[in-house]
Amino acid sequence: MNGTMQHYALTVDKFLEHAAKWHGTSGVMSASGAGETKRITYRQLRERCGLASGALLELGLAPGERLATLAWNTQDHLTLYYAAMGVGLVCHTLNPRLGVAHLSQIVDEAQDRWLAVGAGLQPLAMQLLARCRSLEAVVLLDGEAADGPVPARVRRWDLEELIRLCGRMAPWGEFDEQWPAGLCYTSGTIGNPRGVLYTHRSNYLHTLRALQADAMALTARDTVLVAVPMFHANGWGLPFAAPAVGSSMVLPGRSADPAHLHALIANERVTVAAAVQTVWLGLVDYLERTGGALPTLQRVIIGGSHCPDALLRRIEERLEVRVQTSWGMTELSPLGTIEPPGVSPGTGPRASGRPPIGLDLKLVDAQGAALPQQRMVVGRLMVRGASVAERYFNEAESALDAEGYFDTGDLGLIDAHGNLTITGRAKDLIKSGGEWINPREIEDLIGALPEVALVAVVGRAHPKWGERPVLIVEPRRGQAIGQEAMLDALRGKVPDWWLPDQVVLVERMPLAATGKIDKKRLRAEFGEG
């Protein structure tokens, strides 16, 4: 017997439709590093996106084809998110810091037809246009003036001109909810980037999961600073979640400069902000130097990479906020687990929270067999859910095990209350003399030192032991710390044979575009001596 309920396709265009109808006077403030701002209500944004949708179809793009964006967190980028997805185009967000070789490989694999380019990125875009024959048109965003000629085969548009000359309201959502919505490639900090093709249904269900009261818990009363890049993993889903409940959004443009972010949070009365730990580290350092305050800020959501407990406490004490740690990955759309917003974290080690409904976790051994005990043991972390990748883009082979779980590559421990702690990456483990060294334990101890800003441990090939650990540290601004002081912080807390053979001080830790420490680059620089 079939049910008797209405069919209601779970497509992402409905988020902006809802915001325009029920929260029409709320909206988006978009800033640039030059201090310029643009404001638009959700009602106005819906109309603008609808006109842009019609223009894209009028000029020859068809549902299922890819429109690539090479852009920052701006109003124009958000416009193309919804303009493309609303009519069944695939919005393929490109990471500007991957470099032209990786980007051209990605564009060729995706067979992108159009490329939208944000402020300051035309030189990189010109290289892609010359290399990638599938690209037929380029759209300039953020008021950028044309800079140099384009190949003869390529049409060039300014977004405002495109909407003015070709814009027409196009109907949204006339496709199945399993239709592809967005394409994003992994950050490449561990291996080569691989594509994840999100569907409307997966993004819709991810949004409902993220909005739960024990997750991001956004409301119409919030103003949200989206300081995580929109070009990676759906901007943590915030471009969908905020309009879904009518939260106002603040988009900082390209700049994550602490003074810029401080001004935005203060002037726009931001209540919730999301960014990787390096952004918060810079902001706290800035406020400690200037004596500034952020009285409206209530919650900070951190993800991307592990954040030492000492830094978490420092952020909470200096900003007087509740920090929510989280764990996720591109293949999860990206939210996996998150600390609830209304529970005191206590004084012990911080976990990454529990999975909201819609995601299940499983721990397995090195051979892939489920551990008989799933709590208080470390195992390889597997996940299953409606917003988890089944396979990678353009790869026929499933990425799932026999029970339908995806291998995250992370090592995790689930405590008695269901809270997940990521204890390391399986690929990060260092095998020395036939025994394993876990870099995460060393990083946590060194990261707790007040003189340390960022820390990473990688393995270096060794003729006798196979591998030995190398400790790489970026000291805090204005602070100094010696090698012996760091080794002393480890002695008695890890086995003596875990002590790094070398300590390297760097002025700036190499970071991926998402703010995570780039261990792939560290291995290339330090893993070979």
LINHU-V76853 format. One record per residue. N is the residue number from 1. PHI is phi as a letter, one per 20 degrees, with the letter a starting at -180 (* if undefined). Layout:
# LINHU-V76853
n-><N/N>
phi-><PHI/PHI>
This chain:
# LINHU-V76853
n-><1/2/3/4/5/6/7/8/9/10/11/12/13/14/15/16/17/18/19/20/21/22/23/24/25/26/27/28/29/30/31/32/33/34/35/36/37/38/39/40/41/42/43/44/45/46/47/48/49/50/51/52/53/54/55/56/57/58/59/60/61/62/63/64/65/66/67/68/69/70/71/72/73/74/75/76/77/78/79/80/81/82/83/84/85/86/87/88/89/90/91/92/93/94/95/96/97/98/99/100/101/102/103/104/105/106/107/108/109/110/111/112/113/114/115/116/117/118/119/120/121/122/123/124/125/126/127/128/129/130/131/132/133/134/135/136/137/138/139/140/141/142/143/144/145/146/147/148/149/150/151/152/153/154/155/156/157/158/159/160/161/162/163/164/165/166/167/168/169/170/171/172/173/174/175/176/177/178/179/180/181/182/183/184/185/186/187/188/189/190/191/192/193/194/195/196/197/198/199/200/201/202/203/204/205/206/207/208/209/210/211/212/213/214/215/216/217/218/219/220/221/222/223/224/225/226/227/228/229/230/231/232/233/234/235/236/237/238/239/240/241/242/243/244/245/246/247/248/249/250/251/252/253/254/255/256/257/258/259/260/261/262/263/264/265/266/267/268/269/270/271/272/273/274/275/276/277/278/279/280/281/282/283/284/285/286/287/288/289/290/291/292/293/294/295/296/297/298/299/300/301/302/303/304/305/306/307/308/309/310/311/312/313/314/315/316/317/318/319/320/321/322/323/324/325/326/327/328/329/330/331/332/333/334/335/336/337/338/339/340/341/342/343/344/345/346/347/348/349/350/351/352/353/354/355/356/357/358/359/360/361/362/363/364/365/366/367/368/369/370/371/372/373/374/375/376/377/378/379/380/381/382/383/384/385/386/387/388/389/390/391/392/393/394/395/396/397/398/399/400/401/402/403/404/405/406/407/408/409/410/411/412/413/414/415/416/417/418/419/420/421/422/423/424/425/426/427/428/429/430/431/432/433/434/435/436/437/438/439/440/441/442/443/444/445/446/447/448/449/450/451/452/453/454/455/456/457/458/459/460/461/462/463/464/465/466/467/468/469/470/471/472/473/474/475/476/477/478/479/480/481/482/483/484/485/486/487/488/489/490/491/492/493/494/495/496/497/498/499/500/501/502/503/504/505/506/507/508/509/510/511/512/513/514/515/516/517/518/519/520/521/522/523/524/525/526/527/528/529>
phi-><*/e/f/d/e/f/e/c/f/e/d/f/g/f/f/f/g/f/f/f/e/d/c/f/e/f/r/c/d/d/d/d/f/e/n/e/c/c/c/b/e/f/f/f/f/g/f/f/f/f/f/f/g/f/f/f/f/g/e/o/f/c/g/n/e/d/d/e/c/c/b/e/e/c/g/f/f/f/g/f/g/f/f/f/f/f/d/n/f/e/e/d/e/d/e/f/e/f/n/f/f/f/f/f/f/f/f/f/f/f/l/f/e/d/c/d/c/e/g/m/d/f/g/f/f/f/f/f/f/f/e/d/f/f/f/d/b/c/d/e/d/m/m/f/e/f/c/n/f/d/g/g/f/d/e/c/c/e/g/f/f/g/f/f/e/c/f/b/f/d/f/d/m/e/b/f/f/e/f/f/d/b/c/c/d/f/f/m/f/d/c/f/g/c/e/c/d/f/d/f/f/f/f/f/f/f/f/f/f/f/e/g/f/e/d/f/l/f/c/f/e/e/d/d/e/e/e/e/f/f/e/c/l/m/l/m/n/f/f/e/f/f/f/f/d/n/f/f/d/d/d/e/m/f/e/d/g/g/f/f/f/g/f/f/f/f/f/e/l/f/d/c/c/c/a/f/f/f/f/f/f/f/f/f/g/f/f/f/f/e/m/f/b/c/f/e/f/d/c/c/d/d/b/n/b/f/d/g/g/f/f/g/f/f/f/f/f/f/e/l/c/e/e/d/e/b/c/a/a/g/f/d/n/c/f/d/c/b/f/f/f/d/d/f/f/m/d/e/g/e/e/e/n/d/f/f/g/o/c/d/d/b/d/c/e/f/e/n/e/g/f/f/d/e/d/m/c/e/b/f/e/d/c/b/r/f/d/d/f/e/b/e/g/m/d/f/f/f/e/d/e/f/e/n/e/e/e/f/n/e/d/c/c/d/e/f/e/n/e/e/d/e/e/q/e/g/f/e/g/d/e/c/m/n/d/e/d/e/g/g/f/f/f/f/f/f/f/f/f/f/e/d/e/c/b/b/c/c/e/d/g/c/f/e/e/n/b/c/f/d/e/d/c/d/f/f/g/m/d/c/b/e/f/f/f/f/f/f/f/e/f/n/d/c/g/g/f/e/g/g/f/b/d/d/e/c/f/c/f/f/c/f/f/e/n/f/f/e/f/f/f/f/f/f/e/d/f/d/n>
